[in-house]
Amino acid sequence: MTTDFPVAGEPIIKIRSVHKRFHTLRGTVHALNNVSLDVKPGEVVVIVGPSGSGKSTLLRCINRLETVDGGSIVVDGIPLSGTRNINRIRTEVGMVFQQFNLFPDRTALGNILLAQRVVRRRKRSDATARAHDLLAKVGIPDKADAYPAQLSGGQQQRVAIARALAMDPKIMLFDEPTSALDPEMIKEVLDVMMQLAKEGMTMVVVSHEMGFARAAADRAVFMDEGRIVEEDTPDVIFTNPSHERTKLFLSKIL
């Protein structure tokens, strides 16, 4: 059962003093170092930063794909510390990865049906109707019977977005969703994300698509070496950042 939607203004994601370490043959990597962040309902937050700065790790911790070594994360009023809460969180938080992760032996429709039937336990007729509605929403209503190998990268990513939306999540996490796409396919995915933002979906997006960040984000967050260096509106971050590390990073990508 889902929890009641938070009162307007109350964060739907609360991250407090989170630490995450990975132990490798070369030593310990402090992937997240005392990270704190709030995300309010309906807010679009874009996280930018160099490779290895902890952006993707932070997303994976929000969805409990990674456990934290210190601090706390509360999503929609549910603490992530308890193992019993994992499935509750994952039904409320949709995630779209760099790679599309579609089941190759299932059609686009079949990919969108699976979790609805298994996790949400919807009747097949209801799940099928929802899947067709979402394929139309992401602009590929004619691809229901196509297998992933028959779809372009942009179409596969849009199926992945539709699959996540089929669970009716309150929050969508996007981990560099256009990084594996050819340039001409990027816009079709960003258009879907722009529409979700306009509809009020709470979104946390790791991306280097600065045009999307400027147009859709309420807040931009710059991370480096496992820390949040600064956060502000996109206009401030991209045109007048206060931290020298942010200025150096943006000078190389803008």
N, C-alpha and C positions, 0 to 999 in steps of 0.2 A: 504494500500500500504506500502511496506517495504521501509526503508530508505536505502541509499547507504551504502555499507560496508565501515567501517572506513579505513582511510589511515593506511598502515602498521605501527605499532608502537604506534598509538593512542589507548588509552584504549577503549574497547568496554563496559566495566563496570567501572563507576567512583563512588565511595562511599566516601562521605566527612562528617566527624564529626557527624556520625549518632548516635542518642540516641533512645532507645526503652524501655519503662517501662510497666510492667504489674502490675495491682493493684489487690491484693488478700486479703483474710480475714486476712492474717498474716502481711499484709503491702505491700509496693511497692517493686517490684523486678526490678532492673536496668539491663535488659537483654542485652542491647547493650549500651556501655558507651564510647562515643567519638570514634567510629570505622571509620577508613579511609582505603580504599583499592582500588587499580586499578587492572583490569584484561585486558590483551591485547588479540586481536584476535588470535585464535589458541593456546592460553596458557591453560595449565592444572594446576589448583590450588587446592591442597588438604588441607582442614582445619581439624585440629585435636585439641583435648582438652577434658577435663573431662565433664561428664554429667552436664548440666546446665550452660555451659560456654558461650552460645549464638550462637553456630554454626548453628543450625537449624533455629533459629530466623533470623539470617543474610540471609540465603537462602530464607526464606519466605518473607523477605523484598525486596529482589532483584526481586522476582516475583510478588510483591505487594499483596501477601496473607496476609501480615501484613503491616500496615502503620507505618511510623516512627514518633517519637515525636520531633525530631530535626535533623538538618543536611539535606543532599540531596543525592539522588541516581539517576544517569543518565545511562540508558541502551541503547546502540546503538544510542546515540544522543537524546534519548527521556527522559525528566525528569519524574520521577514517581509521582511528586507532583500533577499533574492534573488528575482528575478522567476520563477524556476523553481518556487518554493514556493507561488505564489499558488493554483493549483488544488488542491494538497494541503491547504492551509489551508481553502479553501472547502468541501471535502468533509467536513471535521471540525467546521466551525462553521456552524450554521444561523442565519439572521437573519430576523426578522419586523419589518416596517416599519410606520410609521403608516398609510400607504395599503397596500391589500392586494396590489396588483401581480399580480393573477391574470390569466391570458390569457383575454380575454373570449370567444374563439371555441372554448374548450375547456371541457368539463364539469369539475365538481369532481374526478371521478376522473381525467380527462385531465390536469389541472393537477398532480396528485400523481404521475402516471405519468412525466411527461416527463423530469425530471432523473434519476430512477431508471434509465430506459432509456438515456439519452444519456451520463450521467456515471458511474453505477455499473454500467452495462451489464448490468442484470439481465434475465433472461428475462421475457417479458411476463406469463406466468402468475404468477411470483413477485412481480413488481412490482404486479400487480393485487391479489393476495392481501394484500400489505403495505398498499396504499392503502385497501382495505376495512377492514382492521384499524384503521388510523389514523382513518378517518372515524368508526368506532364509538368509538374512544378519545376523540375530541373531541366526541362527542355528536350527530353528524349522520349516522348510517349510512344514512338514507333519502335523502340528497341527492347520491348518487354521480353521477346522470345530470343534475343541475341545472347550468345555466350560471350564471356569476357574477351576471348581471343578474336572475336568478330567486331570488337569495339575499339575505337581510338583511345588513347590515354585520357583525353579530356572526358570522353563519354564514360570510361570506367570510373574516373574519379567522381563524376556526377552520380553514378549508380551508388558509389560508396557513401556519398552524402545523403542520398535518398534512403539508403539502408539505415544510416544513423538516425535520420529524422523519423523513420517509421516507428521508432520506439517512443516517440513523443517526448524527447528529452527536454529538460528545462535549461540545460547548458550544452553548448557545442564547443568542443576543443578541436582545433585544426593545427596539425604539426607539419608545417611547410607543405601544404597541400598541392602547390603548383611546382615544386622543385623537380619532380620527375617528368614534367610535361614539356613538349616542344613549345616554342614561343607562341605559335599561332593557336595553341589549345589553352593557353593560360587564361585568356579573357573569358572564355565560356564558363570556366570554374569560378573565377572571381565575380562574374555577373550573378551567379547563384548565391554566393556568399554575401554580395551587396544586398540582394533582395532579402535574405534572412536578417541582415542587420536592420534594414528598413522596417521589417515586421516586428522588431523588438526582441529577437532572440539574444539571450546572453551568450557571448562568444569570447573565447580566449584564443588568440591566433598567433602562432609563431610563423613569421613570414618576413621575407625581404622585399615584398611587393609594396613599395612605398606609396604608390598611387592608391592602392587599396587602403592603406593605413591612413592616408590623408583624407580620403573620401568617407570612410566608414567608421574609423575608430573614434571613440570618446577619449581614449587615453593610450599613450604609447609608453612602453617600458623598455629601457635599455639595460641589458645584462652583460656582465663581463666577469670571468673567473668565478662564476658561481654566486655572484652578488647582483642585487639591483643597484645600478649606479645612479640612475635618476628616472623619474617618471613625470609626465606632464601631458598636456594636450599635444596632439601631433604637430600643430603649428609651432608650438614652442620647441619641442624636441627636435624637429627637422630644420627649423630656421634659426633658432637661437638657444641651442643647448648650453647648459651652464658648466658641464663637466668636460675637461680636456679630453678624456678618453672617449666620450660620446662624439665630440667634434672630430677626433681623428678617425673613428669608425665611419661616421657619415661622410667624411670627405672622400672616402674610398668607394662608396656605393652610390652616392647621389650625383 
